[in-house]
Amino acid sequence: MEELIKLVSEKTGLPAAQAKVAVETVLGFIKQRLPEPLAGQLDGLLAGGGAGDMLGGLGDLFGKK
């Protein structure tokens, strides 16, 4: 998740602390709307993958090939 926070900070110019809040807010929003098995997969992606892996995985979760 740190890689994603850094990416958001770089792309938006937000300080890292604000980028972290933004990332956590968006991920929380997404997780609340996903079926439980998919929300669990999102947690797994956050724990084990880098931002690139995570974003690719999110595309897979939403049907993007």
C-alpha positions in Angstrom: 0.0 0.0 0.0 2.9 2.3 0.6 3.8 2.2 -3.1 0.2 3.3 -3.9 0.4 6.1 -1.4 3.6 7.3 -2.9 2.2 7.2 -6.4 -0.9 9.2 -5.3 1.3 11.7 -3.6 3.5 12.1 -6.6 0.7 12.4 -9.1 -1.4 14.8 -7.1 1.2 16.8 -5.2 -0.4 15.9 -1.9 1.7 15.3 1.2 2.2 11.6 2.0 -0.1 11.9 5.0 -3.0 13.3 2.9 -2.3 10.8 0.1 -2.6 8.0 2.7 -6.0 9.3 3.9 -7.2 9.5 0.3 -6.0 6.0 -0.6 -7.5 4.5 2.6 -10.8 6.3 1.9 -11.1 5.1 -1.6 -10.1 1.5 -0.7 -12.6 1.5 2.1 -15.3 2.7 -0.2 -14.5 0.0 -2.8 -14.3 -2.7 -0.1 -17.8 -1.8 1.3 -19.3 -2.3 -2.1 -17.6 -5.5 -3.2 -19.0 -8.9 -2.3 -17.1 -10.4 0.6 -14.9 -12.8 -1.4 -13.7 -10.0 -3.6 -13.2 -7.6 -0.6 -11.0 -10.4 0.9 -9.0 -10.6 -2.4 -8.5 -6.8 -2.3 -7.0 -7.2 1.2 -4.7 -9.9 -0.1 -3.6 -7.7 -2.9 -2.9 -4.8 -0.5 -0.9 -7.1 1.8 1.2 -8.8 -0.8 1.5 -6.8 -4.0 3.0 -3.6 -5.2 0.8 -0.8 -6.6 1.3 -2.1 -10.1 0.2 -5.6 -9.1 -2.7 -4.2 -7.1 -4.0 -2.0 -9.8 -3.7 -4.8 -12.3 -5.5 -7.1 -9.9 -8.3 -4.5 -9.4 -8.8 -4.4 -13.1 -9.2 -8.2 -13.0 -11.7 -7.9 -10.2 -13.9 -5.5 -12.2 -13.8 -7.6 -15.3 -11.0 -5.8 -17.2 -8.8 -8.2 -19.1 
